[in-house]
Amino acid sequence: MDNQVYETYRLKRTGVADSLAAVMKRSNRLVLLRPLVFLAAAGLTMVFAFLSLQAVFLWGAGLLLLCFVIMLIKHNRIKARIKYLEQLIQLNDAAMQRLDGQWQDFSNTGERFMDREHRYTADLNIFGPGSLFQYLNAATSLVGEERLAGWLSAPAAGDEITPRQQAITELAPRLDWRQDFQTTGLLEGRGKPGNLAKLLAWAEEKPLLTNKYVSLLLFLPAVTLVLAVAGFFHWLPLLPNWLWILPLAVQIMIMVWFSKPAGQMFGQTENMAEEIRRWSALLGCIEPEQYDAALLRQLQSQLLQGGGPPSQRIKKLFAIIDRVSFRYSSIYLVINIGLLWDLRTLVKLEEWRAESGRLLRSWVEVIAAFEALASLAGLAYEHPHWTMPAITGAAPFFKAVALGHPLIKEETRVSNDVTLAEPGVILLITGSNMSGKSTLLRTVGINLVLAYAGAAVCAKELSCSRMNLYTSIHINDNLEKNISTFYAELQRIKLILDAAKSGEPTLFLIDEIFKGTNSKDRIIGAQAVIKNLNRLGAMGLVSTHDLELSRLEQEIPQIKNYHFTDQISGREISFDYRLKTGVSTSTNAIALMKIVGIQTDNS
């Protein structure tokens, strides 16, 4: 744990708590004063009404009522501020929990992104309880979570990684902005699944008013008014004074004609208002900032496509929604007939959708990207000693110095150097149970996932080329498909071999190869697979208990033996989790059986 970062969160939490206490005092004062002001206003009004005193009492009551309204508005703002500060405190508490290693209790595990058939996410605990996603996610919208999950599920294109790294490096020290962005999203809520799809469908659907001459009907009220005034003052002696009734009748027919479609469209618009308000709040965090990183500037420029910024466009939309709300007024019918209010509002709404509705999708995409970048920036901020990997376009290779597992607490994490210098290099990892073989494989894999997402990695140094990652670690049976564990592993190994045969740069991680079959078949099969992967130019790590496989090092120079060791003392077994060259010479299965109370013939 980085003590300086932890202290930053602690001090920030203390400062926010102090601000919250001060705001709460103001809120409490207003709670006491508001009814007093209202009662005073009511008292002055009653004095004036029953005692017929001077008008000054009425003026005083009016001023007090004005003060009451101002206090009401101010108190609503204070309550919103209280919610914001309370959420900000929770955010800093969660950050300190994460640094303390207590993040497994975070509610959003990303379980909905779990896919047991994926080529690496299930094996590397990318999603689900105790996962990388649960650890680093700071997205507050469903699309933001989906964007982050997408980045963790597939490597970025070669030309995308460096821009992401630059953006993350810029956002990492901007703690206040990141927390404001996340707090705003949390206060607005994640939104219900399907709401965004409905919003985009509403914004992008075909216009209701397809006839370009419909807007000419908006001049009809002016014609009616002119004819009515002319008839009243007898300015048109050759025409009957009641002529204005004809265009008025047409206005009534227009009102009736558009009543149903307008009502449906206005109802949809009002239903979308809350969802639009949510996205507007997040856009308000992004839009006014100044950025240096090219990717951040590019994302911000997407908000300005087609003219003004989203804030101005959304302000126009809410002005239209205010016009829609006028339909609930008692004089609505008169205004609607006299001014064709519905038709005018519908025209304005259609114009807004034509100009800005199609941009909503790109605005949401920008928010999703910022949420994913902010999540990875938080990871870099909380671990300043981690490094940004160097991803090159060279021939396949992987080199890491002091590589550790990012989800293991720093106090207990053991780091190792791992090098795969060229295509075809395979590290055979032997060692006793619980010595660290599987953890090493997962460590290499999860750091590659971070590297290809553009994030910082848990290493002193890491450089590699861009490769497709495949794993065979947590392979389980599938009762629904009648697939055994061994057959499931065969399918995964076949997937790895096919990837290597296709010529794509491949890095594989295979744990306890062919553990589901007998020792003779396991060794023969494992030798064949390892030789084929070497011949095809794939690189990776294979862990095994079968020491016979270590002989491959003598046949193929690119296959190298490494191992982990343990120390057994009585009923105690200790591990140093340090990767060493050569073949393991120790076993601990019998010792472990004795420790848990299982007697053997040798006991």
C-alpha positions as CSV (number, residue, x, y, z in Angstrom):
1,M,0.0,0.0,0.0
2,D,1.3,3.5,-0.9
3,N,1.1,5.4,2.4
4,Q,1.2,8.8,0.7
5,V,-1.8,8.0,-1.5
6,Y,-3.7,6.6,1.5
7,E,-2.9,9.8,3.5
8,T,-4.2,11.9,0.5
9,Y,-7.5,10.0,0.6
10,R,-7.7,10.3,4.4
11,L,-7.0,14.1,4.4
12,K,-9.5,14.6,1.5
13,R,-12.1,12.6,3.4
14,T,-11.5,14.7,6.5
15,G,-11.8,17.9,4.6
16,V,-15.0,16.8,2.9
17,A,-16.4,15.7,6.3
18,D,-15.6,19.2,7.7
19,S,-17.4,20.8,4.8
20,L,-20.4,18.5,5.3
21,A,-20.6,19.5,8.9
22,A,-20.6,23.2,8.0
23,V,-23.3,22.7,5.3
24,M,-25.4,20.6,7.8
25,K,-25.3,23.5,10.2
26,R,-26.6,25.9,7.5
27,S,-29.3,23.4,6.6
28,N,-30.4,23.1,10.3
29,R,-30.6,26.8,10.6
30,L,-32.8,27.1,7.5
31,V,-35.0,24.2,8.9
32,L,-35.6,26.4,12.0
33,L,-35.9,29.7,10.3
34,R,-38.2,28.7,7.4
35,P,-41.3,28.0,9.4
36,L,-40.7,31.1,11.5
37,V,-40.5,33.3,8.4
38,F,-43.7,31.7,7.0
39,L,-45.6,32.2,10.2
40,A,-44.5,35.8,10.5
41,A,-45.7,36.4,6.9
42,A,-49.0,34.8,7.7
43,G,-49.3,36.8,10.9
44,L,-48.8,40.1,9.2
45,T,-51.3,39.2,6.5
46,M,-53.9,38.3,9.2
47,V,-53.2,41.6,11.1
48,F,-53.8,43.5,7.8
49,A,-56.9,41.6,6.9
50,F,-58.7,41.7,10.2
51,L,-57.5,45.0,11.6
52,S,-57.5,47.0,8.4
53,L,-54.2,48.6,9.3
54,Q,-51.7,50.3,7.0
55,A,-50.5,48.6,3.8
56,V,-47.0,48.4,5.2
57,F,-48.1,45.2,6.9
58,L,-49.1,43.7,3.6
59,W,-45.8,44.8,2.1
60,G,-44.0,43.3,5.0
61,A,-45.9,40.0,4.6
62,G,-45.0,40.0,0.9
63,L,-41.3,40.5,1.6
64,L,-41.4,37.7,4.2
65,L,-43.0,35.4,1.7
66,L,-40.4,36.3,-0.8
67,C,-37.7,35.5,1.8
68,F,-39.5,32.2,2.4
69,V,-39.3,31.2,-1.3
70,I,-35.7,32.2,-1.5
71,M,-34.9,30.1,1.6
72,L,-36.8,27.2,0.1
73,I,-34.7,27.4,-3.1
74,K,-31.5,27.8,-1.1
75,H,-32.4,24.8,1.1
76,N,-33.0,22.6,-1.9
77,R,-29.5,23.5,-3.2
78,I,-28.0,22.8,0.3
79,K,-29.7,19.4,0.4
80,A,-28.2,18.6,-3.0
81,R,-24.8,19.7,-1.7
82,I,-25.2,17.5,1.3
83,K,-25.9,14.5,-0.9
84,Y,-22.9,15.3,-3.0
85,L,-20.6,15.6,0.0
86,E,-21.9,12.4,1.6
87,Q,-21.3,10.5,-1.7
88,L,-17.8,12.0,-1.9
89,I,-17.0,10.7,1.6
90,Q,-18.2,7.2,0.6
91,L,-15.9,7.4,-2.4
92,N,-12.8,8.2,-0.3
93,D,-13.8,5.5,2.2
94,A,-13.9,3.0,-0.7
95,A,-10.5,4.2,-2.0
96,M,-9.0,3.6,1.4
97,Q,-10.7,0.2,1.6
98,R,-9.2,-0.7,-1.7
99,L,-5.7,0.3,-0.6
100,D,-6.3,-1.7,2.6
101,G,-7.2,-4.8,0.5
102,Q,-10.9,-4.8,1.5
103,W,-12.2,-4.2,-2.0
104,Q,-13.8,-7.7,-2.3
105,D,-16.9,-6.2,-0.6
106,F,-17.6,-3.8,-3.4
107,S,-21.0,-4.5,-4.9
108,N,-20.2,-4.2,-8.6
109,T,-18.3,-7.3,-9.5
110,G,-18.9,-7.2,-13.2
111,E,-20.4,-10.6,-13.0
112,R,-22.7,-9.9,-16.0
113,F,-19.6,-9.9,-18.2
114,M,-18.4,-13.3,-17.2
115,D,-18.0,-15.7,-20.1
116,R,-16.6,-19.2,-19.3
117,E,-15.8,-19.7,-23.0
118,H,-13.7,-16.6,-23.3
119,R,-10.1,-17.3,-24.2
120,Y,-8.7,-15.7,-21.0
121,T,-11.1,-13.7,-18.8
122,A,-12.5,-16.6,-16.8
123,D,-9.1,-18.0,-16.1
124,L,-7.6,-14.7,-15.0
125,N,-10.5,-13.5,-12.8
126,I,-11.1,-10.4,-14.9
127,F,-14.8,-10.4,-14.0
128,G,-16.9,-11.7,-11.0
129,P,-16.2,-11.7,-7.2
130,G,-12.6,-10.9,-6.4
131,S,-11.9,-9.8,-9.9
132,L,-9.9,-7.1,-11.6
133,F,-13.1,-5.4,-12.7
134,Q,-14.4,-5.3,-9.2
135,Y,-11.0,-3.8,-8.0
136,L,-10.6,-1.0,-10.5
137,N,-14.1,-0.1,-11.9
138,A,-15.0,3.6,-11.4
139,A,-17.7,3.8,-14.1
140,T,-21.2,4.8,-13.0
141,S,-23.1,4.1,-16.2
142,L,-23.9,0.8,-17.8
143,V,-22.2,1.9,-21.0
144,G,-19.1,3.0,-19.1
145,E,-18.9,-0.4,-17.5
146,E,-19.4,-2.1,-20.9
147,R,-16.6,0.0,-22.4
148,L,-14.2,-0.9,-19.5
149,A,-15.2,-4.6,-19.8
150,G,-14.6,-4.4,-23.5
151,W,-11.1,-3.1,-23.0
152,L,-10.3,-5.9,-20.5
153,S,-11.7,-8.5,-22.8
154,A,-9.8,-7.7,-26.0
155,P,-6.5,-6.1,-26.6
156,A,-6.5,-2.6,-28.1
157,A,-5.2,-2.1,-31.6
158,G,-1.6,-1.2,-31.7
159,D,-2.1,2.4,-32.5
160,E,-4.7,2.8,-29.7
161,I,-2.5,1.8,-26.7
162,T,-0.1,4.8,-26.6
163,P,-2.9,7.4,-26.8
164,R,-4.7,5.6,-24.0
165,Q,-1.6,5.6,-21.9
166,Q,-1.1,9.3,-22.4
167,A,-4.7,10.0,-21.5
168,I,-4.5,7.8,-18.3
169,T,-1.2,9.5,-17.3
170,E,-2.9,12.9,-17.6
171,L,-6.1,11.9,-15.7
172,A,-4.3,10.0,-12.9
173,P,-3.2,13.1,-10.9
174,R,-6.5,14.9,-11.5
175,L,-8.0,13.3,-8.4
176,D,-10.5,16.1,-7.7
177,W,-11.9,15.9,-11.3
178,R,-12.1,12.1,-11.3
179,Q,-13.9,12.1,-8.0
180,D,-16.3,14.8,-9.1
181,F,-17.0,12.9,-12.3
182,Q,-17.7,9.7,-10.4
183,T,-19.7,11.3,-7.7
184,T,-21.9,13.1,-10.2
185,G,-22.6,9.8,-11.9
186,L,-23.4,8.0,-8.7
187,L,-25.8,10.7,-7.6
188,E,-27.6,10.6,-11.0
189,G,-27.8,6.8,-10.8
190,R,-26.8,4.1,-13.2
191,G,-30.1,4.1,-15.1
192,K,-32.2,1.1,-15.8
193,P,-31.1,-1.4,-18.5
194,G,-32.9,-0.5,-21.7
195,N,-33.3,3.2,-20.9
196,L,-30.4,4.3,-23.1
197,A,-31.7,2.2,-26.0
198,K,-35.1,3.9,-25.7
199,L,-33.5,7.3,-25.5
200,L,-31.4,6.8,-28.6
201,A,-34.4,5.3,-30.5
202,W,-36.4,8.4,-29.6
203,A,-33.6,10.7,-30.6
204,E,-32.8,9.0,-33.9
205,E,-36.3,7.9,-35.1
206,K,-37.7,9.3,-38.3
207,P,-39.3,12.7,-38.0
208,L,-43.0,12.8,-37.3
209,L,-43.5,15.9,-39.5
210,T,-42.2,14.8,-42.9
211,N,-44.0,17.5,-45.0
212,K,-41.7,20.6,-45.3
213,Y,-44.8,22.8,-45.8
214,V,-46.2,22.0,-42.3
215,S,-44.3,25.0,-40.8
216,L,-46.3,27.3,-43.1
217,L,-49.4,26.5,-41.0
218,L,-47.7,28.3,-38.1
219,F,-48.6,31.6,-39.9
220,L,-52.3,30.8,-39.7
221,P,-52.8,32.4,-36.2
222,A,-51.3,35.6,-37.5
223,V,-53.8,35.5,-40.5
224,T,-56.7,34.9,-38.1
225,L,-55.6,37.8,-35.9
226,V,-55.2,40.2,-38.8
227,L,-58.7,39.3,-40.2
228,A,-60.3,39.6,-36.8
229,V,-58.8,43.1,-36.2
230,A,-59.6,44.2,-39.7
231,G,-63.2,43.0,-39.3
232,F,-63.6,44.7,-35.9
233,F,-62.5,48.1,-37.3
234,H,-64.2,47.5,-40.8
235,W,-60.9,48.0,-42.6
236,L,-61.9,45.5,-45.4
237,P,-65.4,46.7,-46.5
238,L,-65.5,44.3,-49.4
239,L,-65.1,41.3,-47.1
240,P,-67.5,40.1,-44.3
241,N,-66.4,41.0,-40.8
242,W,-66.7,37.4,-39.7
243,L,-64.2,36.1,-42.2
244,W,-61.6,35.4,-39.4
245,I,-63.8,32.5,-38.2
246,L,-62.8,30.5,-41.2
247,P,-59.0,30.4,-40.4
248,L,-59.9,29.9,-36.8
249,A,-61.9,26.8,-37.7
250,V,-58.9,25.5,-39.7
251,Q,-56.8,26.1,-36.5
252,I,-59.2,24.0,-34.5
253,M,-59.1,21.2,-37.1
254,I,-55.3,21.3,-37.1
255,M,-55.3,21.1,-33.3
256,V,-57.5,18.0,-33.4
257,W,-55.5,16.5,-36.2
258,F,-52.2,16.7,-34.4
259,S,-53.6,16.1,-30.9
260,K,-52.9,12.4,-30.8
261,P,-49.4,12.2,-32.5
262,A,-48.3,15.3,-30.6
263,G,-49.5,13.8,-27.3
264,Q,-47.6,10.6,-27.9
265,M,-44.4,12.4,-28.9
266,F,-44.6,14.8,-25.9
267,G,-45.2,11.9,-23.6
268,Q,-42.1,10.1,-24.9
269,T,-40.0,13.3,-24.6
270,E,-41.1,13.8,-21.0
271,N,-40.2,10.2,-20.2
272,M,-36.8,10.7,-21.7
273,A,-36.1,13.9,-19.7
274,E,-34.7,12.2,-16.6
275,E,-32.4,10.0,-18.7
276,I,-31.2,13.1,-20.7
277,R,-30.6,15.0,-17.5
278,R,-28.4,12.2,-16.2
279,W,-26.1,12.3,-19.3
280,S,-26.2,16.0,-19.3
281,A,-24.7,16.1,-15.7
282,L,-21.8,13.8,-16.8
283,L,-21.2,15.8,-20.0
284,G,-21.0,18.9,-17.8
285,C,-18.0,17.4,-16.1
286,I,-16.2,16.7,-19.4
287,E,-17.1,19.7,-21.6
288,P,-15.4,22.7,-19.8
289,E,-12.1,21.0,-19.0
290,Q,-8.8,21.6,-20.8
291,Y,-6.9,18.6,-21.9
292,D,-3.4,18.0,-23.3
293,A,-3.5,14.3,-24.2
294,A,-4.5,13.8,-27.9
295,L,-7.1,11.2,-27.1
296,L,-8.8,13.4,-24.5
297,R,-8.9,16.3,-26.9
298,Q,-10.2,14.1,-29.6
299,L,-13.0,12.8,-27.4
300,Q,-13.8,16.4,-26.3
301,S,-14.0,17.5,-29.9
302,Q,-16.6,14.9,-30.6
303,L,-18.9,16.9,-28.3
304,L,-18.6,19.9,-30.6
305,Q,-19.6,18.1,-33.8
306,G,-22.3,19.9,-35.7
307,G,-22.1,23.2,-33.9
308,G,-22.6,24.2,-30.3
309,P,-21.6,22.2,-27.2
310,P,-24.0,19.7,-25.6
311,S,-24.8,22.0,-22.7
312,Q,-26.3,24.6,-25.1
313,R,-28.1,22.0,-27.1
314,I,-29.6,20.2,-24.0
315,K,-30.6,23.6,-22.6
316,K,-32.7,24.1,-25.7
317,L,-34.3,20.7,-25.3
318,F,-35.3,21.4,-21.8
319,A,-36.8,24.7,-22.9
320,I,-38.9,22.7,-25.3
321,I,-39.9,20.3,-22.5
322,D,-41.0,23.3,-20.5
323,R,-43.3,24.2,-23.4
324,V,-44.6,20.7,-23.3
325,S,-45.4,21.0,-19.6
326,F,-47.6,24.0,-20.4
327,R,-50.2,21.4,-21.6
328,Y,-51.2,20.9,-18.0
329,S,-52.2,24.5,-17.6
330,S,-55.9,25.5,-17.2
331,I,-55.7,27.9,-20.1
332,Y,-53.9,25.4,-22.4
333,L,-56.9,24.8,-24.7
334,V,-57.3,28.5,-25.5
335,I,-53.6,29.0,-26.1
336,N,-53.4,25.8,-28.2
337,I,-56.2,26.9,-30.5
338,G,-55.1,30.5,-30.7
339,L,-51.4,29.9,-31.2
340,L,-51.3,26.3,-32.4
341,W,-49.1,25.7,-29.4
342,D,-48.8,21.9,-29.9
343,L,-47.8,22.3,-33.5
344,R,-45.3,24.9,-32.7
345,T,-43.8,22.8,-30.0
346,L,-43.7,19.8,-32.2
347,V,-41.9,21.7,-34.9
348,K,-39.3,22.9,-32.4
349,L,-38.9,19.3,-31.1
350,E,-38.5,17.9,-34.5
351,E,-35.9,20.6,-35.4
352,W,-34.0,19.7,-32.2
353,R,-34.0,16.0,-33.0
354,A,-32.8,16.7,-36.5
355,E,-29.9,18.9,-35.3
356,S,-28.9,17.3,-32.1
357,G,-30.7,13.9,-31.6
358,R,-28.3,12.1,-33.9
359,L,-25.4,13.4,-31.8
360,L,-26.6,11.9,-28.6
361,R,-25.1,8.5,-29.4
362,S,-21.6,10.0,-29.9
363,W,-22.0,12.0,-26.6
364,V,-22.7,8.8,-24.8
365,E,-19.7,7.1,-26.4
366,V,-17.5,10.0,-25.1
367,I,-18.8,9.5,-21.6
368,A,-18.2,5.8,-21.8
369,A,-14.6,6.3,-22.9
370,F,-14.0,8.9,-20.1
371,E,-15.4,6.5,-17.5
372,A,-13.1,3.7,-18.7
373,L,-10.1,5.9,-18.8
374,A,-10.9,7.4,-15.3
375,S,-11.1,3.8,-13.9
376,L,-7.6,3.0,-15.3
377,A,-6.3,6.4,-14.2
378,G,-7.4,5.6,-10.7
379,L,-5.3,2.4,-10.8
380,A,-2.3,4.4,-11.9
381,Y,-2.8,7.0,-9.2
382,E,-3.1,4.6,-6.4
383,H,0.0,2.7,-7.5
384,P,2.6,5.3,-8.4
385,H,5.4,2.7,-8.4
386,W,3.8,0.7,-11.1
387,T,5.0,1.3,-14.7
388,M,3.5,2.1,-18.0
389,P,4.5,-0.8,-20.3
390,A,6.3,-0.3,-23.6
391,I,4.3,-2.0,-26.3
392,T,6.2,-2.3,-29.5
393,G,5.6,-3.6,-33.0
394,A,8.6,-5.9,-32.9
395,A,8.7,-9.7,-33.2
396,P,6.8,-11.4,-30.4
397,F,8.5,-11.1,-27.0
398,F,7.7,-10.5,-23.4
399,K,10.1,-9.1,-20.7
400,A,9.1,-8.1,-17.2
401,V,11.2,-7.1,-14.2
402,A,9.7,-7.5,-10.7
403,L,6.3,-8.6,-12.1
404,G,3.7,-9.0,-9.4
405,H,0.0,-9.8,-9.2
406,P,-2.0,-6.5,-9.0
407,L,-4.8,-8.0,-6.8
408,I,-2.4,-9.3,-4.1
409,K,-1.7,-6.8,-1.3
410,E,1.7,-5.2,-1.6
411,E,2.7,-6.4,1.9
412,T,2.4,-10.0,0.8
413,R,3.0,-9.8,-2.9
414,V,6.2,-11.5,-4.3
415,S,7.5,-10.3,-7.7
416,N,9.5,-12.2,-10.2
417,D,11.3,-11.5,-13.4
418,V,9.9,-13.3,-16.5
419,T,11.4,-13.2,-20.0
420,L,10.2,-14.8,-23.2
421,A,12.8,-13.5,-25.6
422,E,11.5,-14.7,-29.0
423,P,8.8,-16.8,-30.7
424,G,8.9,-20.4,-29.6
425,V,10.2,-19.8,-26.1
426,I,8.3,-21.9,-23.5
427,L,8.9,-21.9,-19.8
428,L,8.2,-25.2,-18.0
429,I,7.3,-24.4,-14.4
430,T,7.6,-27.2,-11.9
431,G,7.1,-27.1,-8.1
432,S,5.1,-28.5,-5.3
433,N,1.5,-27.7,-4.5
434,M,0.8,-24.1,-3.4
435,S,4.3,-23.0,-4.3
436,G,3.2,-20.3,-6.8
437,K,3.0,-21.9,-10.2
438,S,-0.6,-21.0,-11.0
439,T,-0.2,-17.5,-9.5
440,L,2.8,-16.9,-11.8
441,L,0.7,-17.8,-14.8
442,R,-2.1,-15.5,-13.7
443,T,0.3,-12.7,-12.9
444,V,1.7,-12.8,-16.4
445,G,-1.8,-12.9,-17.9
446,I,-3.5,-10.2,-15.8
447,N,-0.7,-7.8,-16.4
448,L,-0.9,-8.4,-20.1
449,V,-4.6,-7.6,-20.0
450,L,-3.8,-4.3,-18.2
451,A,-1.0,-3.5,-20.7
452,Y,-3.1,-4.1,-23.7
453,A,-5.9,-2.0,-22.2
454,G,-3.5,1.0,-21.9
455,A,-3.1,0.8,-18.1
456,A,-0.2,0.8,-15.8
457,V,1.1,-2.7,-14.8
458,C,2.3,-4.2,-11.5
459,A,6.0,-4.3,-12.5
460,K,9.2,-2.3,-12.2
461,E,9.6,-2.7,-16.0
462,L,7.6,-4.4,-18.7
463,S,8.0,-4.4,-22.4
464,C,6.4,-6.7,-24.9
465,S,4.9,-6.9,-28.4
466,R,1.2,-7.1,-29.1
467,M,0.1,-10.7,-29.0
468,N,-3.2,-12.6,-28.6
469,L,-3.5,-14.1,-25.1
470,Y,-4.9,-17.6,-24.5
471,T,-5.1,-19.5,-21.2
472,S,-6.0,-22.9,-19.9
473,I,-6.1,-22.6,-16.1
474,H,-9.6,-22.8,-14.6
475,I,-11.0,-25.5,-17.0
476,N,-14.3,-27.1,-15.7
477,D,-16.8,-29.6,-17.0
478,N,-20.1,-28.5,-18.6
479,L,-23.0,-30.8,-17.6
480,E,-25.4,-29.0,-19.9
481,K,-23.2,-29.8,-23.0
482,N,-22.1,-33.2,-21.6
483,I,-18.5,-32.1,-21.7
484,S,-16.0,-33.5,-19.1
485,T,-13.2,-31.5,-17.6
486,F,-10.6,-33.3,-19.7
487,Y,-12.5,-32.8,-22.9
488,A,-13.0,-29.1,-22.1
489,E,-9.2,-28.8,-21.6
490,L,-8.6,-30.5,-25.0
491,Q,-10.9,-28.0,-26.6
492,R,-9.0,-25.1,-25.1
493,I,-5.6,-26.6,-26.0
494,K,-7.0,-27.1,-29.6
495,L,-8.0,-23.4,-29.6
496,I,-4.5,-22.4,-28.6
497,L,-2.9,-24.6,-31.3
498,D,-5.3,-23.3,-34.0
499,A,-4.3,-19.7,-33.0
500,A,-0.7,-20.6,-33.3
501,K,-1.2,-22.3,-36.7
502,S,-3.0,-19.2,-38.1
503,G,0.2,-17.3,-37.7
504,E,-1.1,-14.8,-35.2
505,P,1.4,-13.8,-32.5
506,T,0.3,-16.0,-29.6
507,L,1.1,-16.0,-25.9
508,F,-0.4,-18.9,-23.9
509,L,-0.6,-19.9,-20.2
510,I,-1.4,-23.5,-19.5
511,D,-1.7,-24.7,-15.9
512,E,-1.2,-28.4,-15.0
513,I,-1.5,-29.5,-18.6
514,F,-3.8,-32.5,-19.1
515,K,-4.3,-33.0,-15.4
516,G,-7.6,-34.8,-16.1
517,T,-6.0,-38.0,-17.5
518,N,-3.6,-40.8,-16.5
519,S,0.1,-40.0,-16.1
520,K,1.3,-41.9,-19.2
521,D,-1.2,-40.3,-21.6
522,R,-0.7,-37.0,-19.9
523,I,3.1,-37.0,-20.5
524,I,2.8,-38.2,-24.1
525,G,0.1,-35.6,-24.9
526,A,1.8,-32.8,-23.1
527,Q,5.1,-33.4,-24.9
528,A,3.3,-33.4,-28.3
529,V,1.5,-30.1,-27.5
530,I,4.6,-28.3,-26.2
531,K,6.6,-29.4,-29.2
532,N,3.9,-28.2,-31.6
533,L,3.5,-24.9,-29.9
534,N,7.3,-24.4,-30.0
535,R,7.4,-25.3,-33.7
536,L,4.6,-23.0,-34.5
537,G,6.4,-20.0,-32.9
538,A,4.0,-19.5,-30.0
539,M,5.4,-18.5,-26.6
540,G,4.2,-19.0,-23.1
541,L,4.3,-20.8,-19.8
542,V,3.3,-24.3,-18.9
543,S,3.1,-25.5,-15.3
544,T,3.2,-29.2,-14.5
545,H,3.9,-31.8,-11.8
546,D,5.4,-34.2,-14.4
547,L,9.1,-33.8,-14.0
548,E,9.6,-36.0,-17.1
549,L,8.6,-33.0,-19.2
550,S,11.7,-31.2,-18.1
551,R,13.7,-33.4,-20.5
552,L,12.4,-31.3,-23.3
553,E,14.9,-28.7,-22.4
554,Q,17.7,-31.0,-23.6
555,E,15.9,-31.5,-26.9
556,I,14.8,-28.0,-27.7
557,P,16.9,-25.0,-26.5
558,Q,13.9,-22.7,-26.5
559,I,12.2,-24.7,-23.8
560,K,13.5,-23.7,-20.4
561,N,13.0,-25.2,-17.0
562,Y,12.0,-23.0,-14.0
563,H,10.6,-24.0,-10.6
564,F,9.3,-22.9,-7.2
565,T,10.4,-24.5,-3.9
566,D,9.1,-24.9,-0.4
567,Q,10.5,-25.6,3.1
568,I,9.0,-28.4,5.3
569,S,9.7,-28.3,9.0
570,G,7.6,-30.7,11.0
571,R,3.9,-29.7,10.4
572,E,4.9,-26.4,8.9
573,I,5.4,-25.6,5.2
574,S,6.7,-22.3,4.0
575,F,7.1,-20.9,0.5
576,D,9.2,-18.0,-0.8
577,Y,7.3,-17.8,-4.2
578,R,10.6,-17.0,-5.9
579,L,11.0,-18.3,-9.5
580,K,14.3,-20.2,-9.9
581,T,16.0,-21.8,-12.8
582,G,16.0,-25.6,-13.2
583,V,13.7,-28.4,-12.2
584,S,11.9,-28.7,-8.9
585,T,13.3,-31.4,-6.5
586,S,10.7,-31.2,-3.8
587,T,7.2,-32.5,-3.2
588,N,4.8,-31.7,-0.4
589,A,1.6,-33.6,-1.1
590,I,2.2,-36.2,1.7
591,A,3.1,-33.4,4.1
592,L,0.0,-31.5,3.3
593,M,-2.1,-34.6,3.9
594,K,-0.6,-35.0,7.3
595,I,-1.2,-31.4,8.2
596,V,-5.0,-31.6,7.4
597,G,-5.2,-34.9,9.3
598,I,-5.2,-37.5,6.4
599,Q,-3.2,-40.5,7.4
600,T,-1.1,-42.3,4.8
601,D,0.8,-45.6,4.7
602,N,4.0,-43.7,5.3
603,S,2.6,-41.8,8.4
